[in-house]
């Protein structure tokens, strides 16, 4: 059984909440601030195709890196054009960033993080821009030994080179590292490909994607993580 020395966490959907209905509320704020003749749902529905395209293209090593700010601004440009709205995509993206940077931690996050940090090196690896992730860290009571974002690295999960980059920064081996995240592709598959021990946090009992690796370790709350680590992470 490997000896775990380091625990690396994903951010959104793992440590802090990231519900879609909150995003739609943000779009309502954009509409109010820019006095746009549409609804939050209509703006969201027209913005989503650009977001889905970004999610697909960003892991293609043959494409240049695109930040969240650039991708989300592109989504607002497309949706404003489709709806014939005289809006400001740059200002809308800035508003989105400000609101995403205030996502609340899950109720058990701070206590679980503090307990893990007593025994392990703790780091954060997230598909995120610094512009919204770094301010959001201020809502967490526990700091991290290392924080690495996709914007800093210019690469997105699940590509293994991103995971290797944080291992190099920490000076630890993949085999002594647990990675905790909420997505089966980005977090379970990505960490597995990098040789880490993935722990899938599946809060709402989502079904497994049979085309992706089955998580060896699964929890429904971060409060379960300290005991899991104490028992060890057999392969």
DRENTORLUM-232387 format. One line per 3 residues: number of its first residue (from 1); their letters; for each residue x, y, z of C-alpha. Coordinates in pm, 1 decimal. Example, Ala and Ser with C-alpha at 12.3 -4.5 7.8 and 13.67 -1.06 7.14 Angstrom:
BEGIN
1	as	1230.0 -450.0 780.0  1367.0 -106.0 714.0 $
//
This chain:
BEGIN
1	xxx	0.0 0.0 0.0  150.6 336.2 -100.1  236.9 594.1 164.2 $
4	xxx	50.8 913.9 79.8  242.3 1232.6 164.2  55.7 1483.9 -50.2 $
7	xxx	-308.1 1560.4 -124.6  -396.2 1781.1 -421.9  -746.4 1921.5 -461.4 $
10	xxx	-957.1 2046.1 -747.5  -1143.8 2369.5 -666.7  -1488.4 2413.3 -824.5 $
13	xxx	-1738.1 2140.7 -743.4  -1486.4 1993.3 -499.7  -1403.9 2260.5 -241.5 $
16	xxx	-1648.4 2533.3 -343.2  -1995.8 2520.0 -488.8  -2049.3 2564.6 -861.7 $
19	xxx	-2420.0 2527.0 -945.7  -2553.8 2619.1 -1290.7  -2848.7 2806.0 -1142.3 $
22	xxx	-2600.0 3047.8 -986.3  -2449.4 3109.4 -1329.3  -2793.3 3190.3 -1467.0 $
25	xxx	-2840.1 3439.7 -1184.7  -2514.0 3604.1 -1289.9  -2650.6 3638.7 -1641.3 $
28	xxx	-2950.4 3813.8 -1490.0  -2710.3 4058.9 -1324.8  -2543.1 4122.1 -1661.0 $
31	xxx	-2882.0 4192.2 -1818.5  -2976.8 4434.9 -1541.2  -2645.8 4621.2 -1549.8 $
34	xxx	-2643.7 4655.4 -1927.0  -3020.7 4703.1 -1966.5  -3048.1 4423.4 -2222.6 $
37	xxx	-3378.7 4317.4 -2377.5  -3360.9 3945.1 -2302.9  -3397.0 3696.3 -2020.3 $
40	xxx	-3125.4 3525.8 -1817.5  -3229.3 3185.1 -1951.3  -3228.6 3304.3 -2312.3 $
43	xxx	-2885.2 3462.8 -2274.3  -2754.2 3149.5 -2102.8  -2893.2 2921.0 -2374.4 $
46	xxx	-2722.6 3125.9 -2645.6  -2396.4 3147.4 -2451.2  -2373.4 2774.0 -2378.3 $
49	xxx	-2270.6 2649.8 -2727.1  -1950.6 2855.7 -2712.7  -1878.9 2717.5 -2364.3 $
52	xxx	-1930.9 2359.8 -2482.3  -1700.2 2420.8 -2778.8  -1436.4 2560.4 -2542.8 $
55	xxx	-1464.7 2259.3 -2311.2  -1404.6 2027.1 -2607.6  -1127.1 2220.4 -2780.4 $
58	xxx	-921.0 2315.6 -2477.5  -768.9 1967.9 -2433.9  -653.3 1949.2 -2797.4 $
61	xxx	-272.4 1983.5 -2787.2  -274.8 2113.8 -3144.9  -480.5 2420.3 -3050.7 $
64	xxx	-336.8 2730.8 -2884.3  -422.9 2783.6 -2519.5  -738.2 2987.1 -2456.5 $
67	xxx	-810.7 3133.6 -2114.1  -1151.0 3127.6 -1949.3  -1174.5 3503.7 -1989.1 $
70	xxx	-1120.1 3477.3 -2364.1  -1361.9 3185.2 -2400.4  -1637.2 3341.4 -2189.5 $
73	xxx	-1599.2 3675.8 -2365.7  -1632.4 3493.0 -2697.2  -1952.5 3335.7 -2565.6 $
76	xxx	-2098.0 3675.7 -2479.1  -1997.8 3815.1 -2818.5  -2175.3 3529.2 -2993.5 $
79	xxx	-2486.0 3539.9 -2776.6  -2518.8 3919.2 -2801.7  -2491.4 3893.3 -3179.6 $
82	xxx	-2741.2 3604.8 -3199.6  -2993.3 3796.1 -2988.6  -2919.8 4129.7 -3158.2 $
85	xxx	-2820.7 4290.2 -2827.8  -2610.9 4604.6 -2797.5  -2412.1 4477.3 -2499.6 $
88	xxx	-2052.1 4494.4 -2378.0  -1900.0 4142.1 -2382.2  -1587.1 4252.0 -2195.8 $
91	xxx	-1785.7 4405.5 -1910.5  -2013.8 4100.8 -1899.2  -1712.3 3870.6 -1864.7 $
94	xxx	-1568.0 4087.3 -1589.0  -1900.2 4058.8 -1403.6  -1894.2 3681.6 -1448.7 $
97	xxx	-1541.4 3669.4 -1306.3  -1636.4 3879.6 -1004.1  -1930.1 3657.5 -920.7 $
100	xxx	-1748.3 3326.5 -976.8  -1472.6 3449.0 -742.4  -1726.4 3453.8 -457.1 $
103	xxx	-1836.4 3089.6 -469.6  -1905.6 2959.1 -119.0  -1720.7 2658.9 22.0 $
106	xxx	-1920.4 2344.7 91.3  -2022.6 2325.3 459.0  -1755.8 2066.9 543.9 $
109	xxx	-1472.1 2208.3 329.9  -1277.5 2413.2 583.7  -1291.2 2152.9 859.3 $
112	xxx	-1190.7 1868.6 625.3  -908.2 2073.3 472.5  -773.8 2164.2 816.1 $
115	xxx	-772.0 1799.9 922.5  -596.5 1686.1 604.8  -343.7 1969.3 631.8 $
118	xxx	-237.8 1847.5 976.3  -89.6 1530.3 824.2  -17.2 1597.0 458.4 $
121	xxx	121.1 1851.0 217.8  -185.8 2015.3 60.9  -199.8 2171.9 -285.3 $
124	xxx	-457.6 2298.2 -533.4  -473.4 2225.2 -906.6  -765.1 2373.5 -1098.8 $
127	xxx	-885.5 2441.6 -1449.9  -929.0 2812.4 -1385.2  -801.4 3162.4 -1452.5 $
130	xxx	-616.6 3337.5 -1172.9  -864.0 3626.1 -1205.0  -1147.7 3434.2 -1040.4 $
133	xxx	-974.3 3150.8 -854.8  -720.3 3345.4 -648.8  -979.0 3584.4 -496.4 $
136	xxx	-1205.0 3286.1 -425.2  -929.8 3125.5 -215.3  -978.9 3403.3 39.8 $
139	xxx	-1310.3 3239.7 136.7  -1122.9 2928.3 248.7  -977.5 2918.5 598.1 $
142	xxx	-687.5 2686.3 511.8  -401.2 2782.3 283.5  -220.5 2560.4 34.0 $
145	xxx	146.5 2474.1 -0.3  117.4 2517.5 -377.9  -153.1 2655.5 -607.1 $
148	xxx	-142.8 2594.7 -981.8  -407.1 2705.3 -1232.8  -449.2 2610.2 -1595.7 $
151	xxx	-386.5 2974.2 -1685.4  -46.0 2965.3 -1515.9  43.3 2635.6 -1680.9 $
154	xxx	-119.9 2713.9 -2018.5  -270.7 2366.6 -2028.7  -593.2 2205.0 -1902.2 $
157	xxx	-682.5 1886.4 -1721.7  -702.1 1599.5 -1801.9  -373.9 1637.9 -1990.5 $
160	xxx	-110.5 1462.8 -1776.0  154.2 1732.3 -1821.6  -51.0 1965.3 -1600.0 $
163	xxx	-48.6 1709.5 -1318.6  322.8 1649.6 -1370.9  386.6 2021.4 -1346.0 $
166	xxx	242.7 2045.7 -995.6  425.5 1729.1 -889.8  749.7 1892.9 -1003.8 $
169	xxx	667.5 2211.3 -814.1  596.6 2012.2 -498.4  896.2 1783.7 -545.1 $
172	xxx	692.4 1468.1 -486.7  629.0 1148.4 -678.9  292.4 1065.5 -833.1 $
175	xxx	271.7 741.7 -635.6  269.7 925.3 -302.3  1.8 1172.0 -411.1 $
178	xxx	-377.8 1163.9 -386.9  -583.8 1385.6 -615.6  -937.4 1479.4 -508.6 $
181	xxx	-1183.8 1605.6 -768.6  -1546.1 1590.2 -877.6  -1512.3 1510.2 -1249.0 $
184	xxx	-1453.7 1163.9 -1384.8  -1271.0 1285.2 -1697.9  -1064.8 1578.5 -1577.9 $
187	xxx	-991.7 1451.9 -1228.4  -1015.6 1072.3 -1217.8  -883.8 998.4 -1566.4 $
190	xxx	-631.4 1283.9 -1562.1  -485.4 1192.7 -1225.5  -478.5 822.8 -1315.9 $
193	xxx	-288.5 895.4 -1637.5  -33.4 1092.1 -1434.3  14.7 800.4 -1192.6 $
196	xxx	-160.7 963.0 -896.4  -425.4 807.1 -673.0  -757.0 972.4 -768.6 $
199	xxx	-1035.9 1015.7 -517.5  -1367.3 1095.7 -685.0  -1600.9 1313.9 -482.8 $
202	xxx	-1946.6 1230.7 -612.9  -2182.6 1442.7 -404.8  -2502.2 1373.3 -597.0 $
205	xxx	-2452.6 1004.9 -682.8  -2393.7 1061.3 -1054.5  -2370.5 745.1 -1266.9 $
208	xxx	-2030.9 636.5 -1390.7  -1926.4 699.3 -1749.6  -1837.0 346.5 -1860.3 $
211	xxx	-1594.5 486.2 -2120.4  -1373.5 632.0 -1846.6  -1172.4 467.1 -1569.3 $
214	xxx	-1376.1 354.0 -1270.5  -1263.7 545.1 -961.1  -1084.6 320.7 -714.0 $
217	xxx	-1181.7 554.8 -431.8  -1512.3 740.9 -409.7  -1657.2 970.3 -142.9 $
220	xxx	-1977.9 1171.9 -121.2  -1842.8 1442.8 110.9  -1502.5 1585.6 198.3 $
223	xxx	-1571.0 1488.5 558.1  -1504.2 1127.4 453.5  -1158.2 1207.5 316.1 $
226	xxx	-944.1 1217.1 633.8  -1050.1 867.3 739.1  -1002.5 733.4 385.5 $
229	xxx	-647.5 870.3 378.9  -577.0 732.1 725.5  -684.5 382.2 616.2 $
232	xxx	-465.1 409.5 306.5  -534.9 405.7 -66.0  -483.5 52.9 -197.5 $
235	x	-471.4 22.0 -574.2 $
//
